[in-house]
């Protein structure tokens, strides 16, 4: 529907389009639009992207990430730039060696797990040529991280 709304309004800026959509949206009392501020900030990021369809930009805007998380923002923008070029995006997540010793270590593992989940979310929504190897690698890293997190919580 976002593409039809963009065509009807003639608005090209994703942030302006989202703002107008939010203003025009009418839903019943049992429903509401959530994450408006986060999506609005992501829409401003999407405005810098060229050669992507409105629907692709919108999908990037609703990706499950915190706009104040610089690593997640970098992943979304890197993925989007690779998408513009029609190339796969290589996930650069290094799994730390050794056992978790502190809550900070555990928090770092959880942040890496979130990045991998975000990458997989994006990979499932965009068809990028030759991305199967990257996705398989991400799944393997996710399993390793889950094992490390579980071990830390149980130990």
C-alpha positions in Angstrom: 0.0 0.0 0.0 2.9 2.4 0.6 3.7 2.4 -3.1 0.1 3.3 -4.0 0.2 6.1 -1.4 3.5 7.4 -2.8 2.1 7.4 -6.3 -1.1 9.1 -5.2 0.7 11.9 -3.3 3.7 12.3 -5.6 6.0 12.4 -2.5 9.5 11.1 -3.1 11.1 11.6 0.3 10.6 8.6 2.5 10.5 10.7 5.7 7.8 13.0 4.3 5.9 10.1 2.9 5.8 8.4 6.3 4.8 11.7 8.0 1.9 12.1 5.5 0.9 8.5 5.8 0.8 8.7 9.6 -1.3 11.8 9.4 -3.7 10.3 6.9 -4.0 6.9 8.5 -7.4 6.1 10.1 -7.8 3.0 12.1 -10.4 1.8 14.5 -10.1 2.3 18.2 -8.6 -1.2 18.7 -5.6 -0.4 16.5 -2.8 2.1 16.4 0.4 2.8 14.5 3.4 1.8 16.6 7.1 2.6 16.4 6.3 5.9 14.6 9.3 7.7 15.9 11.7 4.9 15.1 10.3 4.5 11.6 10.4 8.2 11.1 14.2 8.3 11.9 14.8 5.3 9.7 12.9 7.0 6.9 15.3 9.9 7.2 18.1 7.4 6.7 16.3 5.9 3.7 16.1 9.3 2.1 19.9 9.1 1.4 19.4 5.9 -0.6 19.0 6.1 -4.4 17.9 3.5 -6.9 15.6 1.6 -4.4 11.9 1.3 -4.8 9.6 2.9 -2.3 8.6 -0.6 -1.1 12.2 -1.5 -0.5 12.9 1.7 1.4 9.8 1.1 3.5 10.9 -2.5 4.3 14.2 -1.1 5.5 12.4 1.4 7.7 10.4 -1.2 9.5 13.4 -3.5 10.1 13.6 -4.5 13.8 16.5 -2.3 15.0 17.0 0.4 17.5 18.0 3.6 15.6 20.4 4.6 18.4 22.3 1.3 17.9 25.2 2.3 15.6 26.1 -1.2 14.7 22.6 -2.1 13.7 22.2 1.2 11.7 25.5 0.4 10.0 24.3 -3.1 9.1 21.0 -1.8 7.7 22.7 0.9 5.6 25.4 -1.5 4.4 22.8 -4.0 3.4 20.8 -1.3 1.6 23.9 -0.1 -0.3 24.7 -3.7 -1.3 21.1 -4.0 -2.4 21.4 -0.9 -4.6 24.4 -2.5 -6.3 22.6 -5.9 -6.6 25.4 -7.6 -4.6 25.3 -9.8 -1.5 26.1 -8.2 1.8 28.7 -9.9 3.9 27.9 -10.0 7.5 31.0 -9.0 9.5 30.3 -10.5 12.9 33.3 -12.0 14.8 32.5 -14.4 17.6 34.7 -13.8 20.6 36.8 -16.7 21.8 36.8 -18.0 25.3 34.1 -18.1 28.0 31.9 -15.3 29.1 33.2 -13.8 32.3 31.2 -10.7 32.9 27.7 -9.3 32.2 29.4 -7.0 29.7 30.7 -10.0 27.8 27.2 -11.5 27.9 25.7 -8.2 26.7 28.2 -8.2 23.8 27.2 -11.7 22.8 23.5 -10.6 22.9 24.2 -7.6 20.7 26.0 -9.8 18.2 23.0 -12.2 18.2 20.7 -9.3 17.5 22.8 -8.2 14.6 22.7 -11.7 13.1 18.9 -11.8 13.6 18.6 -8.4 11.9 20.7 -9.6 9.0 18.6 -12.7 8.6 15.4 -10.6 8.8 16.7 -8.4 5.9 17.9 -11.4 3.9 14.5 -13.0 4.1 12.8 -9.9 2.7 15.2 -9.0 -0.1 16.3 -11.3 -2.9 19.9 -10.7 -3.5 21.9 -12.8 -5.9 24.5 -15.2 -4.4 23.4 -14.5 -0.8 22.9 -18.2 0.2 26.4 -18.6 1.5 26.2 -15.5 3.6 22.8 -16.6 5.1 24.2 -20.1 5.9 27.2 -18.5 7.6 24.9 -16.2 9.6 22.8 -19.2 10.7 25.9 -21.1 11.8 27.2 -18.1 13.8 23.8 -17.7 15.4 23.8 -21.3 16.6 27.3 -20.8 18.1 26.3 -17.6 19.8 23.1 -19.2 21.2 25.3 -22.0 22.7 27.7 -19.5 24.3 24.8 -17.4 25.7 23.1 -20.5 27.1 26.3 -21.7 28.6 26.9 -18.4 30.3 23.4 -18.2 31.7 23.5 -21.8 33.0 27.0 -21.5 34.4 
